[in-house]
Amino acid sequence: MQDVIIVFNSGSSSLKFTVYDAADSQSAAVLIKGEIEQNQNGARFHARDQDGAVLAEEGWSDTGFDIFDHLFRWLEQFSQKGRLVAVGHRIVHGGAEFLEPVRITPEVLDRLERLTPFDPLHQQATLAPVKAIAQKLPDLVQIACFDTTFHKTIPKVARLLPLPRRYEAQGVVRYGFHGISYSYIAQRLALIDPALAAGRTIIAHLGSGASLCALKNGKSLETTMGFSALDGLMMGTRCGAIDPGVLLYMVQEEQADWSALVQTLYHESGLRGVSGVSADMRVLREMRAKDPQAPGSVRITEALDLFVYRLLQEIGALTAVMGGLDGLVFTAGIGEHDAALRHDLCQALGWAGVTLDDAANQRHAPVISTSDSRVRVRVEPTDEEREIYMSVLKFL
């Protein structure tokens, strides 16, 4: 019977899973890929096999419905194809304690739950499948891989926040996130472009959540997210870096409490907040293209322009920290697929030595800079699930 490993990649509103062949570490053979997307009406579940054939396409009501119980029962249908030997999880926060992947025990799970105040929305979401599996299969090997691990090489001065030292003692420092994605891209660069891997390269992980990582000599030197995944760049629904005085204004003038601040900063800001329409870059571009003169198109244009402007600001800061720029790598949903975004940003980065090959950019080629560009620009798909899978294998 074939041994399999399942990798869970949980977000605040979605749960992706991938079933791998545990014996095929060279190719990381995928057997099943699926996702549960939660919305106002419940959840949508879909899954495909390794050939892309649809295995499931279902809508689930949220009335008394346990999505994990249903998912596990669905996966058991394929038990004749494989024996589950381990599960890997993307865990958002490892804090200062967890600097490497770790086997999850009841004690480890308790320590990870104590980190929830550092990121109350994402930490519980990524721990949810861990707890569900521990209840159903308490002896199964479960491995936690952390979004914060890759940034353990950031110097202490970059970790500090300009607050009273009592906050540092409580763990309130800068950690950085999207580390599983950055780790995968760094290893890919070492194989396909060693000069960039060893040079001064900025990796742009641009999706509904977005951040940048300054990669120098293959290690994280700085990143745009800090204490939480709310910091840094403008995102789909998150504001990114913001003047703390704005928060004081919300508290004083609007009597905003914790819940109101969370709702505004995490769910109503970013592209959605500025455009007033959507957090999806694709939707915004389609709406603007249909009627550029419509009143709403002005706000959409401003949202898209602000997204690029914040990227430009942060790239300038990271370039200064590294002492120059040799490479720029676009990854994740927007980074890999939005040629217009890449064009606008690269045009604005002409001062840094970026020269874009428009034709290569339009076809999403692996290298989209010209041969004489001082900065090499690449488009490289990320694969967080594969990175987690490779970490799980080390424990078996």
Buried (B, 14 or more C-beta within 10 A) or exposed (E): EEBBBBBBBBBBBBBBBBBBBBEEBEEBBBBBBBBBBBEEEBBBBBBBBEEEEEBEEEEBEEEEEEBBEBBBEBBEEBEEBBEBBBBBBBBBBBBEEBBEBBEBEEEBBEBBEEBBEBBBBBBBBBBBBBBBBBEEEEEBBBBBBBBBBBBBEBEEEBBEEEEEEEEEEEBBBBBBBBBBBBBBBBBBBEEEBEEBBBBBBBBBBBBBBBBBBBBBEBBBBBBBBBBBBBBBBBBBBBBBBBEEEEBEEBBEEEEBEEEEBBEBBBBBBBBBBBBEBBBBBEBBBEBBEEEEEEEBBEBBBBBBEBBBBBBBEBBBBBBEBBEEBBBBBBBBBBBBBBBEBBBBBBEBBEEBBBBBBEEBBEEBEEBBBBEEBEBBBBBBBBBBBBBBBBBBBEEE
